[in-house]
Amino acid sequence: MQNNQMIRAFYRAVKVDNVQSPYNTIHLKITYPGQMSGSYSEKDMGIVPADSQQAPFPVVVFFSGVNCDAQIYQWLAIKLAERGLVIVTFNWVGENLPGIVALTPGMDITMWTPAKYGTAPTTTALPAILAELQCLQQEGILAGMLDLEKVILGGHSAGGRVVLENLDQSFFPQVVAGFGYAVHSAAFIQMGYPPGTILPLPSSLPILIMGGTRDGVIANSNFRYGISAKDASTSVMRTFYEGITSARGDSYLVLLEGANHFSIVYPFDPTTGRPFLDFPATQPEDAIRAFMAEIISLFIDAHVRQQVTASQTLKQLLNCANPLINTKDCK
């Protein structure tokens, strides 16, 4: 980047309808490509204009894992902003389960039951975030610069599951693609599903499913779903092969050799979530993150921005010999 270009961010707070106070407020961080102007407001208030030459910006809405602070995904937000994207990360303190207060990606667990699954969105955060994006398009730093017909969903762990389940334009017409790490659609047996059930996913949009071979959180949580396998890959791979029905060549599976459940986060926070279930990563985690960011960026460039060279580069990247790739597929 040139010296007068930089990645910047600002904050917003939004209310969520039908949620009781004090758990009805989401705090957003919007990261964007900035362009230094030398203006008074820039020097006095730190308000840096967006780089209008890169507009209109597709928008990535990223859903954190449960009890994972949005800041630990800031490294990825910066990498994507450097590619000309606007990224929304958020923190929402709420009740994932009655009486259990945590940082939440905003799941509507009532929609996970066999009678309701697939009939309506399972995300309670996204409608409020999309409404705020409309406000940002009208005034402020990003006014007139957002491409709100190209919204990409991304997520980690439970946040990634939210992504998989809501890539449906009948729910959200603005959404055009999605990616998730350490994610699957295995059904909770406590919801009344038979053991080993993989829930079907919307399959009309491009999707990138990633996982790690050292994901101890998934491996040690398989009992929730009645999956007898003790490994990190079975539920992820079955989600790709059984949960997704499309065959357009824009659905990807990538298992990263040596990556664990929290390889997508930096800096790592061991005080919340379930990191005590995880296995140690066996590859350099900076290399894992860099490779992950490149895959995600090329996926967006290829299937949202329709860049032919990006599609070719993504295929070459996944098909070349690389010690970070354990399994990859496309359908």
VMD Tcl script that draws the C-alpha trace (Angstrom):
set ca {
  {0.00 0.00 0.00}
  {1.04 3.59 -0.58}
  {2.07 5.69 2.39}
  {-1.20 7.67 2.45}
  {-3.32 4.51 2.57}
  {-4.10 2.69 5.81}
  {-6.64 0.36 7.34}
  {-8.98 2.11 9.75}
  {-12.04 1.23 11.83}
  {-14.90 2.86 13.71}
  {-17.63 1.68 16.07}
  {-21.41 1.56 16.19}
  {-24.02 0.20 18.59}
  {-27.31 -1.30 17.44}
  {-30.40 -2.54 19.24}
  {-31.92 -5.94 18.59}
  {-35.69 -6.13 18.50}
  {-37.52 -8.49 20.85}
  {-34.53 -8.99 23.16}
  {-34.79 -7.88 26.77}
  {-32.40 -5.25 28.15}
  {-29.52 -5.24 28.97}
  {-28.83 -7.96 26.41}
  {-30.34 -6.15 23.43}
  {-27.30 -4.18 22.23}
  {-24.65 -5.28 19.71}
  {-21.39 -3.37 19.47}
  {-19.98 -3.27 15.94}
  {-16.49 -2.57 14.69}
  {-16.35 -1.60 11.02}
  {-12.92 -1.98 9.40}
  {-12.31 -0.32 6.04}
  {-9.58 0.82 3.61}
  {-8.71 4.40 4.55}
  {-7.10 7.24 2.63}
  {-5.26 9.98 4.53}
  {-6.50 13.44 3.57}
  {-4.77 15.84 5.96}
  {-8.13 17.32 6.95}
  {-8.89 19.04 10.26}
  {-11.34 16.29 11.35}
  {-8.67 13.71 10.60}
  {-6.07 15.49 12.75}
  {-8.48 16.49 15.52}
  {-10.80 13.47 15.79}
  {-8.96 10.70 13.93}
  {-11.72 10.48 11.32}
  {-9.94 9.12 8.24}
  {-11.90 9.04 4.96}
  {-12.42 5.80 3.11}
  {-10.40 5.15 -0.03}
  {-13.11 6.01 -2.53}
  {-11.03 4.74 -5.45}
  {-11.63 1.20 -4.19}
  {-15.38 1.68 -3.73}
  {-17.97 0.27 -3.89}
  {-16.87 -2.11 -1.16}
  {-18.37 -5.58 -0.73}
  {-19.07 -6.19 2.96}
  {-18.03 -9.14 5.12}
  {-20.06 -9.72 8.29}
  {-18.02 -11.96 10.58}
  {-19.61 -14.08 13.35}
  {-17.32 -14.94 16.27}
  {-17.31 -18.18 18.17}
  {-19.09 -18.35 21.51}
  {-17.16 -16.39 24.16}
  {-14.64 -15.26 21.55}
  {-14.02 -11.52 21.55}
  {-14.23 -9.91 18.13}
  {-10.78 -8.39 18.56}
  {-9.10 -11.78 18.11}
  {-10.31 -11.78 14.49}
  {-8.99 -8.29 13.80}
  {-5.93 -9.70 12.04}
  {-8.26 -11.24 9.44}
  {-10.36 -8.08 9.17}
  {-7.18 -6.14 8.34}
  {-6.07 -8.69 5.74}
  {-9.47 -8.54 4.01}
  {-9.65 -4.74 4.20}
  {-6.29 -4.63 2.46}
  {-8.05 -6.40 -0.44}
  {-10.67 -3.65 -0.68}
  {-13.41 -5.07 1.56}
  {-15.33 -3.60 4.49}
  {-15.52 -5.98 7.45}
  {-18.03 -5.92 10.29}
  {-17.05 -7.72 13.49}
  {-19.16 -7.49 16.62}
  {-19.47 -8.27 20.30}
  {-22.85 -9.18 21.72}
  {-23.20 -10.16 25.38}
  {-26.39 -12.18 25.61}
  {-27.99 -15.43 26.65}
  {-27.09 -18.28 24.32}
  {-29.14 -20.50 26.61}
  {-31.58 -19.36 29.29}
  {-29.53 -18.11 32.23}
  {-26.18 -18.61 30.47}
  {-24.64 -15.21 29.68}
  {-21.82 -15.15 27.16}
  {-20.42 -13.45 24.09}
  {-22.67 -14.79 21.39}
  {-22.74 -14.83 17.58}
  {-26.51 -14.59 17.92}
  {-28.10 -18.01 17.41}
  {-31.83 -18.63 17.56}
  {-31.73 -22.10 19.08}
  {-35.52 -22.42 18.81}
  {-35.02 -22.75 15.05}
  {-32.76 -25.79 15.46}
  {-35.63 -28.14 16.32}
  {-36.66 -30.77 13.74}
  {-40.02 -29.04 13.25}
  {-38.56 -25.59 12.53}
  {-35.09 -26.04 11.09}
  {-34.74 -24.51 7.64}
  {-38.04 -22.62 7.73}
  {-36.59 -19.30 8.95}
  {-33.19 -17.73 9.78}
  {-31.25 -19.01 12.76}
  {-29.42 -15.69 13.19}
  {-30.76 -13.01 15.51}
  {-27.86 -10.60 14.91}
  {-27.80 -10.30 11.13}
  {-31.07 -8.36 10.58}
  {-29.92 -5.60 12.96}
  {-26.46 -5.48 11.35}
  {-27.89 -5.26 7.83}
  {-30.16 -2.42 8.94}
  {-27.15 -0.55 10.34}
  {-25.27 -1.05 7.07}
  {-28.12 0.75 5.33}
  {-27.62 3.65 7.76}
  {-23.87 3.68 7.10}
  {-24.60 3.85 3.38}
  {-26.61 7.02 3.95}
  {-24.22 9.03 6.11}
  {-20.76 9.00 7.62}
  {-17.36 7.74 6.50}
  {-18.70 5.04 4.18}
  {-21.71 6.90 2.77}
  {-22.41 5.81 -0.79}
  {-19.42 3.48 -0.86}
  {-20.88 0.13 0.22}
  {-22.00 -2.54 -2.20}
  {-24.93 -3.80 -0.17}
  {-25.88 -6.27 -2.86}
  {-22.65 -8.13 -2.12}
  {-22.68 -9.13 1.54}
  {-20.45 -12.06 2.49}
  {-20.92 -13.98 5.74}
  {-17.92 -15.38 7.57}
  {-17.55 -17.10 10.91}
  {-15.69 -19.31 13.35}
  {-17.03 -22.29 15.29}
  {-20.63 -21.58 16.36}
  {-20.42 -18.33 14.40}
  {-19.47 -20.35 11.34}
  {-22.50 -22.54 11.87}
  {-24.65 -19.41 11.81}
  {-23.08 -18.66 8.43}
  {-23.76 -22.10 6.97}
  {-27.41 -22.06 8.02}
  {-28.23 -18.58 6.74}
  {-26.68 -18.54 3.26}
  {-30.17 -18.31 1.84}
  {-31.30 -15.39 -0.31}
  {-34.92 -16.13 0.53}
  {-33.93 -15.04 4.05}
  {-31.35 -12.38 3.16}
  {-31.29 -11.29 -0.51}
  {-28.11 -9.25 0.06}
  {-26.03 -12.29 0.99}
  {-24.01 -13.72 -1.90}
  {-21.40 -16.09 -0.37}
  {-20.05 -17.42 2.91}
  {-17.07 -19.02 4.61}
  {-16.53 -20.72 7.94}
  {-13.69 -22.27 9.93}
  {-13.98 -25.10 12.50}
  {-17.60 -25.59 11.51}
  {-20.12 -28.31 10.71}
  {-23.88 -28.88 10.66}
  {-24.17 -31.97 12.86}
  {-27.50 -31.98 14.72}
  {-27.77 -31.88 18.51}
  {-29.25 -35.12 19.81}
  {-30.79 -33.12 22.69}
  {-32.97 -31.44 20.07}
  {-34.49 -34.80 19.21}
  {-32.40 -35.75 16.18}
  {-31.15 -39.30 15.62}
  {-27.45 -39.75 16.47}
  {-25.10 -38.83 13.64}
  {-27.54 -36.59 11.78}
  {-26.01 -33.99 9.45}
  {-28.46 -31.18 8.78}
  {-29.00 -30.04 5.20}
  {-27.71 -26.59 4.34}
  {-28.80 -23.93 1.87}
  {-26.82 -24.82 -1.24}
  {-27.58 -22.03 -3.69}
  {-24.57 -19.79 -2.91}
  {-20.77 -20.19 -2.99}
  {-19.41 -21.55 0.26}
  {-15.98 -22.29 1.73}
  {-15.79 -24.76 4.62}
  {-12.46 -24.98 6.45}
  {-11.29 -27.09 9.34}
  {-8.14 -28.23 11.11}
  {-6.88 -31.75 11.67}
  {-5.94 -30.85 15.27}
  {-9.32 -29.42 16.26}
  {-9.73 -30.83 19.74}
  {-12.89 -28.85 20.44}
  {-14.73 -30.60 17.61}
  {-13.18 -33.98 18.40}
  {-14.13 -33.71 22.08}
  {-17.65 -32.46 21.32}
  {-18.78 -35.20 18.94}
  {-20.79 -36.79 21.74}
  {-23.25 -33.86 21.51}
  {-24.25 -35.07 18.07}
  {-24.08 -38.80 18.58}
  {-21.04 -39.05 16.31}
  {-18.86 -41.93 17.41}
  {-15.70 -40.79 15.62}
  {-13.10 -39.26 17.92}
  {-11.37 -37.19 15.24}
  {-11.66 -33.55 14.19}
  {-12.52 -34.13 10.54}
  {-15.51 -36.47 10.31}
  {-18.27 -33.94 11.05}
  {-16.63 -31.26 8.90}
  {-16.22 -33.56 5.90}
  {-19.71 -35.04 6.25}
  {-21.13 -31.51 6.32}
  {-19.47 -30.77 2.98}
  {-20.46 -34.04 1.32}
  {-23.90 -34.59 2.88}
  {-25.07 -31.13 3.94}
  {-24.34 -29.33 0.67}
  {-26.19 -30.54 -2.40}
  {-24.89 -28.14 -5.06}
  {-22.43 -29.11 -7.77}
  {-21.65 -25.79 -9.47}
  {-17.93 -25.76 -8.73}
  {-18.19 -22.98 -6.13}
  {-18.35 -25.04 -2.91}
  {-14.99 -25.78 -1.27}
  {-13.68 -28.00 1.50}
  {-10.21 -27.32 2.93}
  {-8.77 -29.21 5.91}
  {-5.59 -27.60 7.18}
  {-2.93 -30.00 8.41}
  {-1.88 -29.30 11.98}
  {-4.40 -26.49 12.59}
  {-6.52 -26.56 15.74}
  {-9.84 -25.01 16.70}
  {-8.34 -21.63 17.55}
  {-5.81 -21.35 14.74}
  {-8.02 -18.63 13.22}
  {-7.64 -16.34 16.25}
  {-4.83 -13.96 17.19}
  {-3.93 -13.14 19.85}
  {-5.18 -16.28 21.55}
  {-7.28 -15.80 24.69}
  {-7.24 -18.89 26.95}
  {-9.57 -17.42 29.60}
  {-12.91 -17.93 27.86}
  {-14.52 -20.46 25.57}
  {-13.34 -24.08 25.64}
  {-9.66 -23.95 24.63}
  {-8.89 -26.60 27.27}
  {-10.52 -29.13 24.92}
  {-8.26 -28.24 22.01}
  {-5.20 -30.11 20.75}
  {-1.88 -28.32 20.20}
  {-1.31 -27.09 16.66}
  {1.54 -28.88 14.89}
  {2.26 -26.28 12.20}
  {3.42 -22.65 12.63}
  {0.25 -20.73 13.40}
  {1.35 -17.57 11.61}
  {1.73 -19.66 8.45}
  {-1.69 -21.23 9.02}
  {-3.33 -17.82 9.39}
  {-1.60 -16.38 6.35}
  {-2.67 -19.36 4.23}
  {-6.21 -19.18 5.57}
  {-6.47 -15.45 4.76}
  {-5.22 -16.07 1.22}
  {-7.78 -18.83 0.61}
  {-10.62 -16.66 1.94}
  {-9.53 -13.63 -0.08}
  {-9.23 -15.59 -3.33}
  {-12.59 -17.28 -2.69}
  {-14.25 -13.84 -2.37}
  {-12.40 -12.44 -5.38}
  {-13.39 -15.45 -7.48}
  {-17.02 -15.92 -6.49}
  {-18.16 -12.45 -5.38}
  {-16.04 -10.17 -7.52}
  {-16.05 -12.65 -10.40}
  {-12.34 -12.31 -11.08}
  {-11.28 -15.08 -13.45}
  {-7.63 -14.83 -12.46}
  {-8.60 -15.26 -8.78}
  {-10.51 -18.43 -9.58}
  {-7.51 -19.84 -11.39}
  {-5.12 -18.80 -8.61}
  {-7.37 -20.38 -5.96}
  {-7.41 -23.68 -7.82}
  {-3.63 -23.59 -8.25}
  {-3.14 -22.77 -4.57}
  {-5.27 -25.71 -3.44}
  {-3.89 -28.16 -5.99}
  {-0.20 -27.55 -5.41}
  {1.83 -29.62 -2.96}
  {1.60 -27.83 0.38}
  {2.27 -29.24 3.86}
  {-0.61 -27.10 5.20}
  {-3.19 -28.93 3.07}
  {-4.51 -32.22 4.40}
  {-7.70 -32.50 2.34}
  {-9.30 -30.29 -0.28}
  {-12.25 -30.68 -2.61}
  {-14.57 -28.63 -4.76}
  {-18.03 -29.36 -6.07}
}
mol new
graphics top color blue
foreach p $ca { graphics top sphere $p radius 0.5 }
foreach p [lrange $ca 0 end-1] q [lrange $ca 1 end] { graphics top cylinder $p $q radius 0.2 }
display resetview
